[in-house]
């Protein structure tokens, strides 16, 4: 017995709809695969950025420590310069006192003038 035309038409329509749904499911699956790939890529990039950020933080910490060391050295240098200036001022005073004394050797005194 051959099914009536209506049944055959409905069967073809159902197959067409199933084919359309199957195509949509395929597109959705393809999109999901792309999204999963993008998510994995973004995750890898984020992990790299975290590692780079940690390295940058370590570099900044090292630079900060170096800057503090340099500031300490500059403070020491400034203190030494202050000491040297004090010594130079004292030496200048001593030289002025020595130059005010009367000259005992007339020949040397003439040469100074």
QUIZI-V687710 format. One record per pair of residues at least 24 apart in sequence whose C-alpha atoms are under 10 Angstrom apart, sorted by the first residue. I is the first residue (numbers start at 1). GAP is how many residues later the second one is. If there is no record, write none. Layout:
# QUIZI-V687710
[[I:GAP] [I:GAP]]
This chain:
# QUIZI-V687710
none
